[in-house]
Protein backbone atom coordinates (compact mmCIF):
# COMPACT_ATOMS: atom_id res chain seq x y z
CA UNK A 1 0.00 0.00 0.00
CA UNK A 2 1.25 3.48 -0.88
CA UNK A 3 2.62 5.39 2.11
CA UNK A 4 2.38 9.17 1.98
CA UNK A 5 4.73 11.53 3.81
CA UNK A 6 3.87 13.69 6.82
CA UNK A 7 3.45 16.87 4.75
CA UNK A 8 1.03 15.14 2.38
CA UNK A 9 -1.03 13.71 5.25
CA UNK A 10 -1.07 17.08 7.01
CA UNK A 11 -2.33 18.78 3.83
CA UNK A 12 -5.11 16.23 3.48
CA UNK A 13 -6.10 16.70 7.13
CA UNK A 14 -6.36 20.47 6.64
CA UNK A 15 -8.57 20.06 3.60
CA UNK A 16 -10.69 17.52 5.48
CA UNK A 17 -11.18 19.98 8.33
CA UNK A 18 -12.45 22.62 5.90
CA UNK A 19 -14.88 20.43 3.97
CA UNK A 20 -16.02 18.16 6.82
CA UNK A 21 -17.47 14.71 6.12
CA UNK A 22 -20.42 15.63 3.91
CA UNK A 23 -20.54 13.24 0.95
CA UNK A 24 -21.51 16.03 -1.46
CA UNK A 25 -18.61 18.25 -0.38
CA UNK A 26 -16.12 15.39 -0.46
CA UNK A 27 -17.15 14.34 -3.98
CA UNK A 28 -16.81 17.94 -5.14
CA UNK A 29 -13.33 18.20 -3.62
CA UNK A 30 -12.22 14.85 -5.08
CA UNK A 31 -13.05 16.11 -8.56
CA UNK A 32 -11.25 19.38 -7.87
CA UNK A 33 -8.06 17.47 -7.06
CA UNK A 34 -8.38 15.00 -9.94
CA UNK A 35 -5.77 15.81 -12.58
CA UNK A 36 -5.37 12.48 -14.40
CA UNK A 37 -5.81 12.58 -18.17
CA UNK A 38 -8.33 9.73 -18.11
CA UNK A 39 -11.77 9.22 -16.61
CA UNK A 40 -10.77 8.05 -13.14
CA UNK A 41 -12.87 5.66 -11.09
CA UNK A 42 -14.34 6.97 -7.85
CA UNK A 43 -13.66 4.49 -5.07
CA UNK A 44 -14.82 3.85 -1.55
CA UNK A 45 -12.77 2.10 1.14
CA UNK A 46 -14.60 0.82 4.19
CA UNK A 47 -12.95 -0.41 7.37
CA UNK A 48 -15.31 -2.96 8.91
CA UNK A 49 -15.84 -3.94 12.53
CA UNK A 50 -15.08 -7.62 11.93
CA UNK A 51 -12.39 -10.16 12.70
CA UNK A 52 -11.35 -11.16 9.17
CA UNK A 53 -9.52 -14.22 10.50
CA UNK A 54 -12.83 -15.80 11.51
CA UNK A 55 -14.74 -17.51 8.72
CA UNK A 56 -18.12 -16.68 10.23
CA UNK A 57 -17.32 -12.97 9.95
CA UNK A 58 -16.45 -12.91 6.25
CA UNK A 59 -18.41 -10.21 4.45
CA UNK A 60 -19.42 -10.76 0.84
CA UNK A 61 -22.34 -9.71 -1.29
CA UNK A 62 -23.45 -7.86 -4.38
CA UNK A 63 -25.26 -4.67 -5.30
CA UNK A 64 -27.08 -3.49 -8.40
CA UNK A 65 -25.79 0.04 -8.93
CA UNK A 66 -28.57 2.26 -10.33
CA UNK A 67 -26.14 4.02 -12.70
CA UNK A 68 -23.62 1.25 -13.28
CA UNK A 69 -19.88 1.76 -13.02
CA UNK A 70 -19.42 3.73 -16.20
CA UNK A 71 -17.70 1.07 -18.23
CA UNK A 72 -18.79 -1.89 -20.38
CA UNK A 73 -18.29 -5.32 -18.82
CA UNK A 74 -17.10 -8.49 -20.48
CA UNK A 75 -18.95 -11.65 -19.41
CA UNK A 76 -17.98 -15.25 -20.12
CA UNK A 77 -20.37 -18.16 -19.61
CA UNK A 78 -19.61 -21.84 -19.18
CA UNK A 79 -22.67 -23.50 -20.67
CA UNK A 80 -23.73 -25.95 -23.34
CA UNK A 81 -26.82 -26.80 -25.35
CA UNK A 82 -29.86 -24.63 -24.84
CA UNK A 83 -28.18 -22.72 -22.00
CA UNK A 84 -25.31 -21.75 -24.29
CA UNK A 85 -27.86 -20.45 -26.80
CA UNK A 86 -29.66 -18.47 -24.08
CA UNK A 87 -26.38 -17.00 -22.86
CA UNK A 88 -25.46 -15.81 -26.34
CA UNK A 89 -28.91 -14.33 -26.88
CA UNK A 90 -28.67 -12.53 -23.51
CA UNK A 91 -25.45 -10.80 -24.56
CA UNK A 92 -22.64 -12.96 -23.15
CA UNK A 93 -19.32 -12.06 -24.77
CA UNK A 94 -17.87 -15.58 -24.76
CA UNK A 95 -19.66 -18.91 -24.27
CA UNK A 96 -18.01 -22.31 -24.12
CA UNK A 97 -16.94 -25.37 -22.16
CA UNK A 98 -13.55 -27.14 -22.52
CA UNK A 99 -12.41 -24.60 -25.10
CA UNK A 100 -12.99 -21.75 -22.65
CA UNK A 101 -11.19 -23.62 -19.87
CA UNK A 102 -8.14 -24.15 -22.10
CA UNK A 103 -8.11 -20.52 -23.16
CA UNK A 104 -7.96 -19.42 -19.50
CA UNK A 105 -5.37 -22.05 -18.62
CA UNK A 106 -3.25 -20.60 -21.43
CA UNK A 107 -3.32 -17.21 -19.71
CA UNK A 108 -6.36 -15.38 -21.08
CA UNK A 109 -8.17 -13.33 -18.42
CA UNK A 110 -9.62 -10.48 -20.42
CA UNK A 111 -13.08 -10.52 -18.81
CA UNK A 112 -14.88 -9.04 -15.81
CA UNK A 113 -17.31 -11.78 -14.78
CA UNK A 114 -17.64 -15.53 -15.21
CA UNK A 115 -20.96 -17.39 -15.08
CA UNK A 116 -21.50 -21.15 -15.13
CA UNK A 117 -24.41 -23.55 -15.18
CA UNK A 118 -24.36 -25.98 -12.21
CA UNK A 119 -23.74 -29.03 -14.40
CA UNK A 120 -20.41 -27.58 -15.56
CA UNK A 121 -18.95 -26.64 -12.18
CA UNK A 122 -16.91 -29.84 -12.14
CA UNK A 123 -15.18 -28.61 -15.28
CA UNK A 124 -14.89 -25.01 -14.06
CA UNK A 125 -13.36 -26.28 -10.81
CA UNK A 126 -10.16 -26.91 -12.74
CA UNK A 127 -9.74 -23.14 -12.87
CA UNK A 128 -10.21 -22.52 -9.14
CA UNK A 129 -6.55 -21.69 -8.52
CA UNK A 130 -6.56 -19.21 -11.39
CA UNK A 131 -9.96 -17.56 -10.98
CA UNK A 132 -10.41 -17.85 -7.20
CA UNK A 133 -7.68 -15.41 -6.10
CA UNK A 134 -8.93 -12.89 -8.67
CA UNK A 135 -12.53 -13.07 -7.50
CA UNK A 136 -13.64 -14.43 -10.88
CA UNK A 137 -14.68 -17.97 -9.94
CA UNK A 138 -18.45 -18.53 -10.37
CA UNK A 139 -20.18 -19.24 -7.06
CA UNK A 140 -23.73 -19.95 -5.96
CA UNK A 141 -23.44 -17.24 -3.28
CA UNK A 142 -22.98 -14.52 -5.89
CA UNK A 143 -25.62 -15.95 -8.20
CA UNK A 144 -23.09 -16.69 -10.94
CA UNK A 145 -23.72 -20.44 -10.78
CA UNK A 146 -27.21 -20.81 -12.20
CA UNK A 147 -29.28 -22.23 -15.02
CA UNK A 148 -31.01 -18.85 -15.27
CA UNK A 149 -28.14 -17.43 -17.30
CA UNK A 150 -30.32 -14.78 -18.93
CA UNK A 151 -31.18 -13.05 -15.64
CA UNK A 152 -27.64 -12.95 -14.22
CA UNK A 153 -26.21 -11.67 -17.52
CA UNK A 154 -28.85 -8.92 -17.63
CA UNK A 155 -28.03 -7.96 -14.02
CA UNK A 156 -24.30 -7.83 -14.69
CA UNK A 157 -24.81 -5.74 -17.81
CA UNK A 158 -27.01 -3.31 -15.86
CA UNK A 159 -24.39 -2.77 -13.17
CA UNK A 160 -24.45 -5.54 -10.59
CA UNK A 161 -21.10 -5.72 -8.84
CA UNK A 162 -19.66 -7.88 -6.07
CA UNK A 163 -17.72 -7.07 -2.93
CA UNK A 164 -15.79 -9.00 -0.30
CA UNK A 165 -13.59 -8.01 2.62
CA UNK A 166 -9.82 -8.41 2.38
CA UNK A 167 -7.45 -9.91 4.97
CA UNK A 168 -7.35 -6.63 6.88
CA UNK A 169 -11.13 -6.40 7.23
CA UNK A 170 -11.53 -3.70 4.57
CA UNK A 171 -13.74 -3.54 1.49
CA UNK A 172 -12.54 -1.62 -1.57
CA UNK A 173 -15.20 -0.83 -4.17
CA UNK A 174 -15.44 1.35 -7.30
CA UNK A 175 -18.87 2.95 -7.63
CA UNK A 176 -18.60 5.23 -10.64
CA UNK A 177 -16.47 7.53 -12.77
CA UNK A 178 -15.25 11.10 -12.40
CA UNK A 179 -17.48 12.02 -15.36
CA UNK A 180 -20.62 11.03 -13.40
CA UNK A 181 -22.50 13.93 -11.83
CA UNK A 182 -22.44 13.97 -8.04
CA UNK A 183 -26.07 12.93 -7.72
CA UNK A 184 -25.43 9.70 -9.62
CA UNK A 185 -22.29 9.02 -7.60
CA UNK A 186 -24.16 9.62 -4.34
CA UNK A 187 -26.98 7.28 -5.37
CA UNK A 188 -24.53 4.54 -6.35
CA UNK A 189 -22.64 4.96 -3.10
CA UNK A 190 -25.86 4.87 -1.10
CA UNK A 191 -26.92 1.57 -2.69
CA UNK A 192 -23.50 0.08 -2.05
CA UNK A 193 -23.48 1.09 1.62
CA UNK A 194 -26.99 -0.31 2.08
CA UNK A 195 -25.93 -3.64 0.55
CA UNK A 196 -22.76 -3.69 2.62
CA UNK A 197 -24.63 -3.01 5.85
CA UNK A 198 -27.17 -5.73 4.97
CA UNK A 199 -24.24 -8.17 4.59
CA UNK A 200 -23.13 -7.70 8.20
CA UNK A 201 -22.54 -11.18 9.65
CA UNK A 202 -24.45 -12.02 12.87
CA UNK A 203 -21.14 -12.81 14.60
CA UNK A 204 -19.85 -9.26 14.09
CA UNK A 205 -20.50 -7.09 17.14
CA UNK A 206 -20.28 -3.36 17.70
CA UNK A 207 -19.98 -0.64 15.05
CA UNK A 208 -19.87 -2.26 11.62
CA UNK A 209 -18.93 0.62 9.28
CA UNK A 210 -16.00 1.92 11.29
CA UNK A 211 -14.43 4.25 8.72
CA UNK A 212 -15.51 5.18 5.20
CA UNK A 213 -13.30 7.15 2.83
CA UNK A 214 -13.65 8.19 -0.81
CA UNK A 215 -10.99 8.85 -3.43
CA UNK A 216 -10.36 8.89 -7.16
CA UNK A 217 -8.00 6.36 -8.76
CA UNK A 218 -4.97 8.64 -8.53
CA UNK A 219 -6.19 11.08 -5.90
CA UNK A 220 -6.18 11.61 -2.16
CA UNK A 221 -8.75 10.04 0.13
CA UNK A 222 -11.26 11.83 2.34
CA UNK A 223 -13.36 10.45 5.18
CA UNK A 224 -17.15 10.68 4.83
CA UNK A 225 -20.08 10.12 7.15
CA UNK A 226 -21.99 7.03 5.93
CA UNK A 227 -24.97 7.82 8.17
CA UNK A 228 -25.78 10.77 5.90
CA UNK A 229 -26.58 8.40 3.02
CA UNK A 230 -28.07 5.66 5.15
CA UNK A 231 -30.52 8.04 6.84
CA UNK A 232 -29.17 7.27 10.31
CA UNK A 233 -28.33 10.83 11.37
N, C-alpha and C positions, 0 to 999 in steps of 0.2 A: 504494500500500500504506500502511496506517495506521502512523504513526510514534508510538511511545509515548515519554514523557519519561523522564529519568534516574531519578526517584523510583519510577515505575511499574516500570521494568526492574529496579531494585535490589530492590524488593519481591518480584518474581517470582523473582529469583535466590535470595533468602533462603528462599522457600517451596520452591524446587527443591532446595536444599541439605538441607532437613529431610526431604523425602519421597524423595529419590534418583530413580533412573530406572526403578523397578519399574512395569510397566504397570498392575498392580492398584492400587497406591498413587496413581498419576497419575490414573487414571480416577475414583477415589474423590474426589480433590481437585478435579478438574474439576467434578464434580457439586456439591461443596460451594460452589464459587464461581459456580455458574450461577443467576442471579437473573431471567432473562428469563421473561415470562409466557406463553411458548409452549414447545412441546416442541422444544428446540434439537437440531440435528444435532451429532454428534460427528465431528470431522474429523481427518485425519492429513495432515501436510505432510512430504514426504520430499525432502531435497536429495541429488541423485544425482551420482555420480562419472562424469559424461559431459561431452562438449563438445557442447552443444545446437546449435551452428552447423553441425555435420557431420551430413549426412543419414544416414550409416551408424550413427550413435549415437542416433538417435531411439528413444525407448522408448514403446511402446504395447502394450496388451493388454486382457484382460478377466478378470473373476473372478466366480464364482457364490458370492455371500455366503450362508452357511448359514442366516442369520436375516433376510435381506433388509435393506433400508434403513429400514424402518418407515414407508413411505408408498406409496400406490398409484401405479402408473405408467401413463401414457397412451401407447399405441402406435399409430402410423399405418402402414399398409401400402400400397405401390404395387403393385397386382396386378390381374389381370383373369381372367375365365373361372373355371375350376375352382380356381385359386390364390386368387382373391378369396373364393370360397366357403369354402375351407379356412381362410383368415385370419379370416374372420368367426366361423367355428365354433370357432376356437382362442382367441377372445377379443380380437381386435384392436378398438381403439376406433373407428378410422376406416379405411375401405378405399376406394381409388379410383385414378384415373389422371389425366387432364387436369383434372378437377374439383378434385382435391386439389392439383395444381400451382398452379392459379389461386388457390385459397384461400390458399396460402402466399405467393404473389406479392403478394396483397392485404394481407399483413401478419399473417396468423394463424400463431402459433407455440406454441400451447397444447398441447404434447405433449413427452414425454420421449425417445422413441426413434422412429426411422423405419426401416422395413424395405422392401426392394424385390426383386422377382424380376429376374433378370438381363436378361430381354428388355425391361424397362422402364427400364433405366439410361440409355438415350439421352434419354428424356423427363425423368427425374429430374435429369440433368445440368444442365438449365436452372436448377435451384435451387442449384447448387454455391456461388455467391457468397453466398447467403443461409444455407444450412445448414452449409456447410463451416466458417466461422469459429466457429460455435456448437457444433461437434462433433456435429451431427445428420445429416450426410450419410451415407447407407448406403454401406458399403464391404465388399469381400470379406474384408479382413483382420479385421474385427470379426464376421464371420458374418452381417451384416445384409443382404447381397446373396445371396439363395438362393431356390431353388424349394421348399426344405423350410421353408415359412413356419410350419408348426405347431410345429416344434421350437424355432425361435428365439423365437417368441412365448411359448412355455411357459417357456423359460429366462429371458427378460426379466421375466416375471410373477413368477417364483420369486425373483429378486434378482440376476440377472447385471448387472454394471455395467462400464463401460469406463474406462480411464485412459490418459493421455498426458502426456508432459513438456511444460512450457511453455518459453518462450524463455530462461529463466534456469536451466534444468536441474532444475526442481522438479516434483513431482507432488502435486497437491492432490486429496484424495479423502474423501468422506463415507461412513462405514461403519456408521452407526446413529443412534439417537436417545437423548436423555438418559433417556427412560423405559425403555430396555432395561436389563436387569440387567448387571452387569459381566462375567459369564461369557459372555453372548451377544456383548457388545462385543469382548471379548478374542478370541473365536473368529472373529468377522468380520474383525478386524484381522489375525489370524494368517493367514487365507486370502488377504487382500489382499497382505500382505508376501511370502508365498510366490509368488503370481502375479507380483508386481513383480520379485522376484529372478529368477524364471524368464525374465522378459522382458529381462534384461541383454543388450545387444548384444555380439557377439564383439569388436568394435573398442574397447569400453570397458575400460580397464585400471585396476588398483588397486581400492581400496575402493569398492563400488558404492553401498551405503546409507550415505551420509556422515553425515547427521543426520536424525533422525526426531522429530517433535514432535506432540503431540495438543492439541486445544482443542475447546471448544464454539463454536457460531456466534458468540456475543457475548462469549465469555470469553477468558481469558489462555491462552497456550500453554506446555506443559511438555515438555521433552525426555525421551524414553524410550529404553530399550535394546532394539533390535529382535532381538538375539540371544536374548533371553529367550523370545520367542515362536517363533523359528525353530529353537530347540534347538541353538544354536551355542555356548552358554556352556561 
